[in-house]
């Protein structure tokens, strides 16, 4: 059975791009008698707002979507993610990284291929790490690609099935290239879990069989597939879709203050208007 999901973050109001992604996943499930899940990815404690979460339910209901209850809210399951971080750490697949984002960016800029090269690091010498821990310095838990490759005996057999299209037209069986993401952050001392771990954990837990999302997350799939292999989680198929852009050619995004569904509704636009505009009539 096909199981899809829409997993927004309650850090702003939904816009046309969200509507397109949600409708795409919902229609795919309904077309074959499958299941559609709604998940609230609210692990960003600094930006999430209750009013944004409430608006998600309201906007999706206005569009005519329905979903299974209860809705999984990631902030209710932080202990689940922490256990996974601990397990990966105990297996020697993570290391503490004390570098700031600025220091990581500078290090990447000095690499042989400049900003095109993702960050790769490693643990500090034990004495220095102990000193920094004693001083209470913040750190991130990074996935060591070197250790992951050794644990799996190489990445050569690892891949995923792309049923949609990546930003470069990628389709079909895709060989995994974790180096595109480098040693990604999976958790932090003070914040907890990071996106990559939480999303793959929940897709496995909830039995998602087809991940439908925008092409802006295509490269993240390489890391997600690696995590699935390391944890023994099932591998869904992926269906990345195009990103919607406005009349000015810029893609719809919260940070650019894209016109929200709430604003459209207030101006008299109907759900049928939105569905027709987005190609779902």
Order of alpha helices (4+ residues) and beta strands (2+ residues): beta-alpha-beta-alpha-beta-alpha-beta-alpha-alpha-beta-alpha-beta-beta-beta-beta-alpha-beta-alpha-beta-alpha-alpha
